[in-house]
């Protein structure tokens, strides 16, 4: 994977990576004695990955022209002697979400995780960005455990498509969060012992092999790191969903409620145009993204629990998507 940094904005060329809040005054926690912002990084999301975020958050702005591009800003800093990471507050946004102050910068409290000493700020930022859609948006959840709106309990089964390094990170991350995970790959996938690695066709001891979906049976989520079967966003009476027959079949045959694609527009261009012409088209797309102003992007904010329940667990269990991985070609 290669991620290109352009100013304060990070663009994904090969694998990874909104919700607009409009409101009044935000409640802010009292400033602590020691506060400072260490690093700030904005990430751009598009393609199937952004579609997946919008569907997971039931964001009706999916029908707007802005829906083609989303952005999110993660901030690391210190407060009360702790190193933390969180999502930077968007202007005068939703007043119902409490924020934590880092001096002149505030982050949404339900996106905050404490950074362990062994994890660098850079790796905390890239892990937050990498886990936002592929892990957090795909999690089967039972919310409001113990009466707290910020606490969530994760349980269920998930299937991850792909054997690349990002797919393995997603699979290991979901397993660390208590999900039963199967990863479908043609070979070479390096995951932890908690992940069940399958080939697309599974030998079950009969004359004919069966597809992985039949071998797995029922599952709650599927994370597709190599394709996008959503075919756009379908608006229904019950909310947003993928508009393809494949997504509907997954729901009816396997009770799969969540189809999450992490395919970016740049990946799609390379996949559709081949290794000869694809990179040039992807670079042209990145230059187009560079010209966008912030108000042309959907401002993304994760659902409650991203920081304390998802990201915190990943960092504590050392499930880290390294910044060096993202910068390598």
C-alpha positions as a printed NumPy array, in Angstrom:
array([[  0.   ,   0.   ,   0.   ],
       [  1.165,   3.522,  -0.72 ],
       [ -0.359,   6.596,   0.895],
       [  0.545,  10.019,  -0.458],
       [  0.605,  12.989,   1.885],
       [ -0.347,  16.298,   0.318],
       [ -0.051,  19.094,   2.854],
       [ -2.234,  18.07 ,   5.766],
       [ -4.313,  15.684,   3.682],
       [ -3.532,  11.983,   3.182],
       [ -4.653,  10.265,  -0.006],
       [ -4.862,   6.479,  -0.401],
       [ -3.525,   5.134,  -3.706],
       [ -3.714,   1.422,  -3.017],
       [ -5.745,   0.232,  -0.086],
       [ -7.57 ,   2.169,   2.651],
       [ -9.452,   4.798,   2.902],
       [-18.676,  11.238,   7.008],
       [-20.908,  12.427,   8.593],
       [-21.881,  16.111,   8.636],
       [-23.05 ,  17.494,  11.963],
       [-24.85 ,  20.816,  12.021],
       [-25.822,  22.232,  15.368],
       [-25.101,  24.826,  17.965],
       [-22.75 ,  25.11 ,  20.91 ],
       [-20.828,  22.008,  21.98 ],
       [-20.385,  20.992,  25.613],
       [-16.67 ,  20.87 ,  26.356],
       [-14.894,  19.145,  29.228],
       [-12.908,  21.425,  31.513],
       [ -9.371,  21.994,  30.277],
       [ -6.689,  20.016,  32.108],
       [ -3.374,  21.367,  33.345],
       [ -1.266,  19.785,  30.599],
       [ -2.629,  20.011,  27.095],
       [ -0.985,  19.983,  23.726],
       [ -1.661,  18.762,  20.203],
       [  1.206,  16.569,  18.985],
       [  0.081,  15.661,  15.472],
       [ -2.899,  16.353,  13.217],
       [ -3.664,  14.451,  10.023],
       [ -6.609,  14.663,   7.611],
       [ -7.548,  11.587,   5.566],
       [ -9.592,  11.473,   2.383],
       [-12.11 ,   8.655,   1.724],
       [-13.946,   7.894,  -1.502],
       [-15.242,   5.033,  -3.647],
       [-16.75 ,   1.979,  -2.014],
       [-15.082,   2.817,   1.279],
       [-16.943,   6.11 ,   1.626],
       [-20.192,   4.464,   0.493],
       [-19.736,   1.87 ,   3.244],
       [-19.208,   4.572,   5.859],
       [-22.326,   6.467,   4.787],
       [-24.46 ,   3.322,   4.816],
       [-23.146,   2.227,   8.22 ],
       [-23.933,   5.646,   9.674],
       [-27.252,   5.959,   7.785],
       [-26.058,   9.322,   6.501],
       [-28.689,  10.741,   4.16 ],
       [-26.147,  13.139,   2.679],
       [-25.18 ,  10.104,   0.614],
       [-27.433,  11.497,  -2.101],
       [-25.636,  14.834,  -2.269],
       [-22.866,  15.738,  -4.703],
       [-20.505,  15.839,  -1.714],
       [-21.017,  12.087,  -1.257],
       [-18.188,  11.363,  -3.697],
       [-15.509,  12.494,  -1.227],
       [-15.29 ,  12.458,   2.57 ],
       [-12.654,  13.626,   5.026],
       [-11.801,  13.135,   8.674],
       [ -9.115,  14.707,  10.855],
       [ -7.45 ,  12.701,  13.62 ],
       [ -5.457,  14.456,  16.335],
       [ -2.947,  13.134,  18.857],
       [ -2.039,  15.035,  21.996],
       [ -1.604,  14.958,  25.759],
       [ -4.141,  15.643,  28.483],
       [ -3.8  ,  14.915,  32.204],
       [ -0.464,  13.278,  31.45 ],
       [ -2.01 ,  10.8  ,  28.975],
       [ -1.267,  10.491,  25.268],
       [ -4.537,  10.294,  23.41 ],
       [ -5.954,  10.21 ,  19.895],
       [ -9.375,  11.38 ,  18.762],
       [-11.399,  12.9  ,  15.938],
       [-11.153,  16.673,  15.747],
       [-14.408,  18.528,  16.385],
       [-16.041,  20.043,  13.321],
       [-16.726,  23.763,  13.871],
       [-20.111,  24.438,  15.471],
       [-21.282,  20.847,  15.192],
       [-23.686,  18.547,  17.006],
       [-24.175,  19.894,  20.547],
       [-25.205,  16.5  ,  21.896],
       [-21.67 ,  15.085,  21.61 ],
       [-19.313,  15.84 ,  24.467],
       [-15.797,  16.913,  23.536],
       [-12.406,  16.783,  25.214],
       [-10.178,  19.843,  25.083],
       [ -6.572,  19.827,  23.91 ],
       [ -5.94 ,  23.512,  24.346],
       [ -7.381,  25.329,  21.344],
       [ -8.398,  22.03 ,  19.725],
       [-11.275,  19.783,  20.834],
       [-11.903,  16.139,  19.967],
       [-15.136,  14.161,  20.318],
       [-14.904,  12.306,  23.637],
       [-16.497,   9.11 ,  22.279],
       [-13.723,   8.89 ,  19.658],
       [-10.849,   9.19 ,  22.164],
       [ -8.439,   6.325,  22.881],
       [ -5.331,   6.356,  25.053],
       [ -2.121,   5.595,  23.151],
       [  0.06 ,   2.92 ,  24.829],
       [  3.72 ,   3.755,  25.312],
       [  4.901,   1.222,  22.708],
       [  2.759,   2.791,  19.948],
       [  3.978,   5.918,  18.152],
       [  1.699,   8.828,  17.295],
       [  2.17 ,   8.032,  13.598],
       [  1.068,   4.416,  14.027],
       [ -1.887,   5.468,  16.182],
       [ -3.03 ,   7.832,  13.404],
       [ -2.718,   5.259,  10.618],
       [ -4.405,   2.581,  12.744],
       [ -7.328,   4.901,  13.454],
       [ -7.681,   5.7  ,   9.763],
       [ -7.371,   2.059,   8.678],
       [ -9.853,   0.752,  11.25 ],
       [-12.578,   3.38 ,  10.733],
       [-14.448,   1.62 ,   7.888],
       [-12.988,  -1.866,   7.527],
       [-13.349,  -2.676,  11.228],
       [-15.605,  -0.206,  13.048],
       [-18.293,   0.124,  10.368],
       [-18.443,  -3.648,   9.852],
       [-18.799,  -4.695,  13.488],
       [-21.932,  -6.538,  14.577],
       [-22.84 ,  -4.572,  17.695],
       [-25.033,  -4.668,  20.759],
       [-25.067,  -1.115,  22.086],
       [-25.682,   0.589,  25.427],
       [-24.199,  -2.165,  27.585],
       [-24.394,  -1.271,  31.265],
       [-26.591,   1.743,  30.6  ],
       [-23.881,   3.84 ,  28.964],
       [-24.516,   5.16 ,  25.465],
       [-20.744,   5.154,  24.77 ],
       [-20.202,   1.473,  25.653],
       [-20.811,  -1.2  ,  23.052],
       [-20.479,  -4.957,  23.053],
       [-19.272,  -6.728,  19.923],
       [-20.358, -10.244,  19.015],
       [-21.011, -12.187,  15.808],
       [-19.392, -13.636,  12.68 ],
       [-17.58 , -11.814,   9.884],
       [-15.98 , -12.748,   6.567],
       [-13.014, -10.785,   5.165],
       [-12.305, -10.996,   1.424],
       [ -8.66 , -10.678,   0.363],
       [ -5.221, -11.767,   1.517],
       [ -3.355,  -8.447,   1.367],
       [ -1.778,  -6.87 ,   4.424],
       [ -4.755,  -4.604,   5.017],
       [ -7.209,  -7.533,   4.836],
       [ -5.115,  -9.38 ,   7.432],
       [ -5.138,  -6.283,   9.672],
       [ -8.935,  -6.103,   9.428],
       [ -9.294,  -9.823,  10.181],
       [ -6.956,  -9.692,  13.191],
       [ -8.638,  -6.525,  14.447],
       [-12.124,  -8.023,  14.288],
       [-10.891, -11.177,  16.039],
       [ -9.286,  -9.08 ,  18.794],
       [-12.686,  -7.454,  19.329],
       [-14.37 , -10.809,  19.907],
       [-15.717, -11.512,  16.412],
       [-15.532, -14.989,  14.853],
       [-13.605, -14.275,  11.649],
       [-13.057, -16.172,   8.403],
       [-10.633, -14.71 ,   5.862],
       [-11.038, -15.794,   2.233],
       [ -7.795, -15.762,   0.246],
       [ -6.149, -17.706,  -2.563],
       [ -3.069, -18.07 ,  -0.355],
       [ -0.284, -16.266,   1.456],
       [ -2.441, -14.524,   4.072],
       [ -0.592, -13.98 ,   7.352],
       [ -3.019, -13.644,  10.239],
       [ -3.227, -14.524,  13.901],
       [ -4.347, -17.916,  15.186],
       [ -7.861, -16.634,  15.904],
       [ -8.642, -16.166,  12.198],
       [ -9.948, -19.046,  10.092],
       [ -8.316, -18.791,   6.629],
       [-10.318, -20.291,   3.751],
       [ -9.83 , -20.561,   0.006],
       [-12.647, -19.346,  -2.275],
       [-13.613, -23.011,  -2.817],
       [-13.625, -25.244,   0.246],
       [-13.102, -29.014,   0.231],
       [-15.712, -30.565,   2.525],
       [-14.848, -34.166,   1.736],
       [-17.413, -34.675,  -1.02 ],
       [-17.031, -34.949,  -4.768],
       [-17.558, -31.238,  -5.315],
       [-16.088, -28.308,  -3.451],
       [-18.406, -25.607,  -2.124],
       [-18.054, -21.841,  -2.079],
       [-16.756, -20.215,   1.067],
       [-20.153, -18.668,   1.84 ],
       [-21.794, -22.078,   1.963],
       [-18.952, -23.404,   4.114],
       [-19.253, -20.528,   6.581],
       [-23.063, -20.574,   6.623],
       [-24.682, -17.601,   8.274],
       [-22.601, -14.536,   9.109],
       [-23.293, -10.949,  10.178],
       [-20.797,  -8.948,   8.11 ],
       [-18.617,  -9.24 ,   5.041],
       [-15.647,  -6.929,   4.435],
       [-14.53 ,  -6.791,   0.812],
       [-11.003,  -5.395,   0.388],
       [-10.738,  -6.336,  -3.303],
       [-14.069,  -5.278,  -4.819],
       [-17.255,  -3.269,  -4.428],
       [-20.565,  -5.051,  -4.938],
       [-22.697,  -2.236,  -3.528],
       [-23.252,  -0.674,  -6.965],
       [-24.233,   2.628,  -5.443],
       [-26.405,   3.468,  -2.463],
       [-30.046,   2.458,  -2.209],
       [-32.341,   4.642,  -0.071],
       [-35.223,   2.677,   1.494],
       [-37.824,   3.259,   4.179],
       [-35.575,   1.536,   6.717],
       [-32.436,   3.491,   5.805],
       [-29.5  ,   3.169,   3.436],
       [-28.155,   0.016,   1.844],
       [-26.179,  -1.334,  -1.076],
       [-28.111,  -1.44 ,  -4.315],
       [-26.794,  -4.666,  -5.902],
       [-28.283,  -8.14 ,  -6.235],
       [-25.193,  -9.606,  -4.543],
       [-25.811,  -7.6  ,  -1.378],
       [-29.47 ,  -8.62 ,  -1.368],
       [-28.54 , -12.301,  -1.805],
       [-26.071, -12.12 ,   1.064],
       [-28.845, -10.794,   3.243],
       [-31.458, -13.348,   2.22 ],
       [-29.253, -16.455,   2.073],
       [-26.729, -15.812,   4.815],
       [-28.457, -13.254,   7.049],
       [-25.556, -10.89 ,   6.348],
       [-26.692,  -7.436,   7.469],
       [-23.513,  -5.549,   6.591],
       [-21.58 ,  -5.495,   3.338],
       [-18.538,  -3.222,   3.683],
       [-16.243,  -2.437,   0.768],
       [-12.893,  -0.773,   1.41 ],
       [-12.129,  -0.277,  -2.291],
       [-11.056,   3.305,  -2.935],
       [-11.558,   5.187,  -6.194],
       [ -7.829,   4.977,  -6.92 ],
       [ -7.879,   1.203,  -6.45 ],
       [-10.929,   0.971,  -8.672],
       [ -9.15 ,   2.893, -11.444],
       [ -6.107,   0.637, -11.255],
       [ -8.263,  -2.479, -11.176],
       [-10.356,  -1.342, -14.149],
       [ -7.545,   0.   , -16.331],
       [ -4.741,  -2.445, -15.565],
       [ -1.183,  -1.918, -14.395],
       [ -0.223,  -0.067, -17.587],
       [ -2.827,   2.716, -17.602],
       [ -4.33 ,   2.418, -14.11 ],
       [ -1.603,   4.193, -12.077],
       [ -1.725,   7.25 , -14.345],
       [ -5.48 ,   7.526, -13.99 ],
       [ -5.164,   7.046, -10.214],
       [ -2.59 ,   9.843, -10.   ],
       [ -4.909,  12.107, -12.014],
       [ -7.702,  11.333,  -9.559],
       [ -5.442,  12.219,  -6.623],
       [ -4.579,  15.586,  -8.183],
       [ -8.297,  16.265,  -8.588],
       [ -8.839,  15.469,  -4.899],
       [ -6.009,  17.846,  -4.007],
       [ -7.907,  20.717,  -5.589],
       [-11.   ,  20.235,  -3.408],
       [-11.76 ,  22.629,  -0.574],
       [-12.968,  21.279,   2.811],
       [-16.553,  22.385,   2.177],
       [-16.636,  20.099,  -0.881],
       [-16.112,  17.035,   1.331],
       [-18.473,  15.272,   3.7  ],
       [-17.023,  15.733,   7.167],
       [-16.856,  12.28 ,   8.72 ],
       [-17.451,  11.509,  12.384],
       [-17.537,   7.88 ,  13.6  ],
       [-20.438,   6.438,  15.556],
       [-20.192,   6.315,  19.345],
       [-17.757,   3.78 ,  20.73 ],
       [-15.094,   4.138,  18.042],
       [-12.476,   5.434,  20.466],
       [-13.04 ,   3.625,  23.787],
       [-14.423,   0.347,  22.404],
       [-12.809,  -0.201,  18.984],
       [ -9.582,   1.779,  18.651],
       [ -8.596,   1.405,  22.316],
       [ -8.812,  -2.389,  22.105],
       [ -6.752,  -2.496,  18.908],
       [ -3.989,  -0.316,  20.366],
       [ -3.901,  -2.22 ,  23.671],
       [ -3.675,  -5.574,  21.877],
       [ -1.026,  -4.192,  19.495],
       [ -3.171,  -4.657,  16.39 ],
       [ -1.494,  -1.766,  14.609],
       [ -1.48 ,  -0.747,  10.96 ],
       [  1.92 ,   0.873,  10.745],
       [  2.614,   4.167,   9.061],
       [  5.62 ,   2.531,   7.366],
       [  3.229,   0.03 ,   5.75 ],
       [  1.118,   2.838,   4.309],
       [  4.1  ,   4.67 ,   2.88 ],
       [  5.616,   1.647,   1.156],
       [  4.953,   1.026,  -2.508]])
